[in-house]
Structure formats: C-alpha cells, structure tokens
Amino acid sequence: MSVPPVTHPAGPPQHAKRPPLTATPPTPAIPATPGAPGAPATPSTHSAPATPATHRAPATPTTPTPSPAVLLKSRARHGDPAARRVARALRRLTGGSVAREVEHTARIAETLQQPVTTGRQIAVTGIRGGAGKTTVTALLGRTYAHFRQDPVLMLEADAALGTLPARLGAPDARWTCGDLARIITPSMQLTDVIGYLVQSPGGGWLLPGSQGRVGARLELAEYRAVMLALRRYFGITVVDCDSLPSELSRTALVAAQARVLVTPATVEGVVATRAVLDWMATLRRGGLLRRTVVVVTEGAPHTAIDLSAAREALGVDGVSVRALRYDRHLAAGGAVRTELLARRTHDEVTELAADVLDRSLGRGDRGGRPS
C-alpha cells in the first residue's frame, strides 16, 4: 500500500498501551498516525488471533536480569568534552559558519523527509559482533523517526540476545519478531499491529528479536513473513540483522532496498568487508552495490587505520563509504541519547541516514566519503 507524501516533520506517534500477555490480547484503543501507511479511517475492532498453544513464555529466572540503566554511572558522558562544547558556543556567538550550518541542516532535512511510495526496508549487518551494527541501527531509526511523519520501525532480526532494546532505552518487551510471525494476518490494521510493538522513547516503534533470554533463533520463514506483512504499515523499517555469513543476514541483504555493512576500523575488518562486497558483486543483481553503504566505526579515540585508504579499498562499483568516529557517549554503552552525541557524530549520522534513504530510492551518491 502506498505511503502518502510527507511535507513536514511531526512528533512521534502516540503511545500505545501494550496488551496483557493473554491468549487473545485486546486491540489498543489508539488512533493511527495521520498519513500513516495502511492506517484505517476509524479505529479497528479486529482482535488478534490467539497465540499458538505451542508457544510458551520462558520460565522466570530466580535472579532478575539487571537493567542496563543500573549498570551505568548515574550521569552519562557527553560525546564532546566540555572544552570543545564551549569553543563551539563561542564560534556561534561570533556568527562564524552559522549560515553554512543552517543551509546544511535544511538540505539534509529535505532529503530525510522526501516521500516514499512503498515502505523502504534497510538491512544493517556486519562481518562480526562488536562492530557497532546495533548502534548504527538505533541511530538510523532515531534519525528517521525524528525527521519523518510516517511511522518508522526498528526490527531486531538478531534473536541471540540482541541488544537493540537496550540501545534504544526501551522497556521490557512481551512480544518478539517470532511471536508476531505466528499471529499476524493480512486483515490486521496498523492499530492492531502496534499493540504488539514497543514505543521507543526517542520516537519510532521497536519489534525485539528476543526477550533478553537465550532461546530459539529467528527462523528465516518467520522473518520473511513479518517483513512482508509489515512493509505496508511503515514508511521505513531498519533491520538489525545478525552477523554474516548467516543465511538470514544474507537473505536480508539481498531483499532490502538498501543495505548498511558495519565494519570496525581495523585492517581485519576492512579486508573481511571487502570480501563481502566481492561476494555481493557475484550475485549479478542490478544496483545491489550501488544501494550499499559501508560504515567504518572507530571503537577507540585513536586508530591506526587510514580512512582514505579504507575508502579506496571498499568504495567499489558505487559503494558509499562513511565513517562513524569515536564518541565517548556511544562507547559507554547503554541507551543512546541523541542530545549527548558529539556534534561531529550528529553530523555523520544525519548524513549517513540521508545517503541510505537516497540509495533505497535508487537515487545518487551524497558524497560517499569518510568525514
């Protein structure tokens, strides 16, 4: 179903009350976001199918799982040191580069708000765990939810104790991607579906891959069923896939309208990612690499890798290569708070989001260079 054009950003969708974990959860009495894809004219009275009897909730552990917020210090660190923030404020007071910043922000906002005719699916994966793919997923989802009016979904397809809910600061989830795959039907409306999702505090919706416990991995058939069904409800879906070379991540890469490969700023990471790009080139699918963005992430303040050389090695056949440099706030872990990001990180993320959205629509390169 087509997504209507978006002209002005609006706030995040209204909060939905999650249904109790019963056999037949009630439909949340919440209006759909104006202009949302698949939104009914009036609230739906459809009741979701009962959860299959074979699906049982995991036993409650004797010791509660610690909350991510408890493990962190009471005061989160800002991505920029205080001296850098003061220097930037002084430059703004003197009027230096203010006009250029406003022009740049307006240009990026226009790109991020451009209309889409069908839901765009963006797959985020990497060659190994710890590269920062979940962080990149959270940053992209937050950025799209902030700038766009149509609903944005962040879906976790890495069910092996994925950390996307913790990165988004989302409350505990009762329903997972696998749960929704077993109950979703074509007759369900957006107001029915969001009852099974989690409202992200920073905007957008979240569908976790697990409930924070070791369990069965998400099956490929379940992933396909959910992605096919949800595409008509959300303008943009950002998928946090498991690491390559799993079958699910390979399928997600090929099926998505745009793909993001996250690699650590190490020699081994760049070499392995180049091997993935070479594999993608053998698939002989038109525009596959031109709709791919590689993100080189710095996990430490000083790295030995030459970003210019990395771009030369990875920027093949139209692939865009961007950098996400070290940020003290992101490196600390826990929930991502956009107001605490370093200014450079904020600029890199918005440029990345605009580039990925452009490529998902088959449009041109927005620079494609680490900045």
Disulfide bonds with the S-S distance in Angstrom:
none
